[in-house]
């Protein structure tokens, strides 16, 4: 298939009654003359312009067949179109489409005789709608069309084609079809796209270049320029530059002759590189570098110059500054009393000043190159060359020997530094020479003296430290390192205040006195957290600006003195009070913070922990945590807790460092773990409290993380404190016990008197009623009517029941006081409640009783008789203190593994503060004491019985008035009976 712009020959063909001559044609400008008929052409009326194309440029109409073949148009089309190397198509008036062989070769499709327009499916989806619209609009209006779109080739590739078509008319002007062709323009499209990309890239480079780009006429006018060039000369853009600069030689170049020279070189050589010149900029004079070439026409005459411009102002300034620096260097070097030299990277001398020549004994000529090394002894020469080979020539300094012409050796200190270009490239080394021969001799003498001093300094048993005027450590002996527990490198440069505790930091930070011999004591902290006491004395101006301090560790001596004072104070404090609780609190407080961060006093008996414990902590907020720890998580006998070992052996237990693996074995739940984590024990001691050969408690001491760990030496002090504390606690306990017994005896006598009075009063009332009623029945039985006799008998029965209940409660209390035990068995609560309620209603038929006992309630572990007595007492209490017309409720429910029973009334009730008091013996509320008679032991009996059965009782005021009294007992695990 020919490409756009190709030429190809046509041949002459003959068809039935139609003679057609085909000449050469050219494919270009989207026009093609396909056929020329040998018969005279018939002039046809011009097609009016279409509204969509009027007023704008329109592709020329495609050539037409004129007139259409008069017989067998398909054969004529084949004869004419098949030889064509590009696609030709013809659409007849009935919609059938004919294609030439080029179509079939390109698409692999046949003719479309049924008018289904298969070609539409071959158009790329992106152009399909526009191509169909253009084609159908042209066919509808009977006008030519031209459209570019992609067409799928037989191998599946889409190719860009130019589709051109136009209408055909017969001799009478009637439409005889539509004809057109398709040219493959893919290569043209790709070429144009590549050209656009190249032009875009060129434009980007041109506009965004960091250097100036220009094109000028030979006489010095700008043809084009980029933004970088305009900004270089102080203009905002290229248009402003070209509008203002019309004579480059005069307006840009500071020296116009430089422009003329530049133009002459271009005309002569055709190009110029790195031509430097000064130029005017709106911001001042700058230096520029020009690289350009001349463009010539066919005759060789220069048409224009084009090239690039770089601003080299900074570089020229650096070069000027470097030249000035070099000149200053030479002047200073010549006048310097210190030898100065310059070498290349290999150490070859390129310059040495007079002082260097004098020190080395070499002339400038002899020192050049490696000549200076000839005056260096072989041993030093090898060291120098090795340093140069490994880059060590840039080291701070090195000392070498030079042999002078008279044969004497002089020590010279050689210092060198790398000489670098601005971009970091190595140029060589610059250095100095200094004659240090005399200094070396002094150093040798000083070294001998230093060795003697060092022997004494290092061997001293006391800590020796040399400090400067600011107190910084300059040197110290091994004893000082041991004293501070730190390496020499760590101590150097530090001050005593850096290691002193906060209380002594101010004194330690004072600069050393330069007169007299200061002395004193302070505490320092070692790396392991331990504190050490230092006793020190200082000698001012031991050396110029240096002071010697002598230090001695007096920690053990201070500790012994402190322990003696601590124990003496503890003894005085412990014997100051015989109050038991006060003594316990004092013991705990004694150890904090002197011996521990936290201290606990535990009191127990028969190998078991009790709830009595006194605690103290350096952080008072943590004391509640310690109480919860001791109250909720006492050590289990035989467990891994150190306390268990103390109870078993009655010996001290030391845990120098808490093992968290063992701690995990002790932890019982997440709350236990959280408490231990917050307390953060790191070291622990437990010592027994023994008095009169009996183990009755223990003292525990703990230090938190970050504090020194306990050692065996600390155990001795804690044992001594425990011995004195045990004696004080036992004395206080005995005193408190005697006081308690005395008080209990007093209270018992008072209670006995009160009890006898109450009981005699309470017993006298029912006995009097019984006695009086009995006499009335005996003396007046016959005179009483039946109703009076029944009322009298009911009163006798009620008073007898009351008397029976009082006696029964007294017997229960007596048995409880004697420690009577109760054997429990499963009891069905629902049956018991029904039985007691029925009995209650018999005696109180006018009372309303509401029972809320769900079926299937689990049995409880209890003793039936006692449980009945409890329920009868609660019902009697509710009946006694509530109105006769109000209802009494009995509720039962299961709660976890217990069964709870409550009796509720709407009486006067009690206050919230009395919920525990009403269970005490003989207690009667002020609200109800005048409402009903009673001894005040009914609820006490209930509490004792329920607690003996392993349950609990409670009382709470009801909302709206009244009282709820209830109890709960463990549910039985046996099957219900």
Secondary structure by P-SEA (a helix, b strand, c coil): cccccccbbbbbbbcccbbbbbccccccccccccccccccbbbbcccccccccccccccccccccccccccaaaaaaaaccccccbbbbbbcccbbbbbcaaaaaaccccccccccccccccccccaaaaaaaaaaaaaaacbbbbbbbbbbccccbbbbbbbbcbbbbcccccccbbbbccccaaaaaaaaaaaaaaaaaaaaaaaaccccccccccccccccccaaaaaaaccccaaaaaaccccccccccccaaaaaaaaaaaaaccccccbbbbbbcccccbbbbbbbbbbbcccccccccccccccaaaaaaaaaaaaaaaaaaaaaaaaccccccccccccccccccaaaaaaacccccccccccccccccaaaaaaaaaaaaacccccccccccccccccbbbbbbbbbbbbbccccccccccbbbbbaaaaaaaaaaaaaaaaaaaaaaaacccbbbbbccccccccccaaaaaaacccccccccccccccccccccccccccccccccccccccccccccbbbbbbbcccccccccbbbbbbbbaaaaaaaaaaaaaaaaaaaaaaccccaaaaaaaaaaccccccccbbbbbbbcccccccbbbbbcccccaaaaaaaaaaccccccccccaaaaaaaccbbbbcccccaaaaaaacccaaaaaaaaaaccccbbbbbbbcccccccbbbbbbccccccccaaaaaaaaaaaaaaaaaaaaaaaaaaaaaaaaaaaaaaaaaaaaaaaaaaaaaaaaaaaaaaaaaaacccccccaaaaaaaaaaaaaaaaaaaaaaaaaaaaaaaaabbbbbbccccaaaaaaaaaaaaaaacccbbbbbbcccccccccccaaaaaaaaaaaaaaaaacccccbbbbbbbbbcccbbbbbbbbccccccccccccccccccccccccccccccccaaaaaaaaaaaacccccccccccbbbbbbbbbbbbccccc
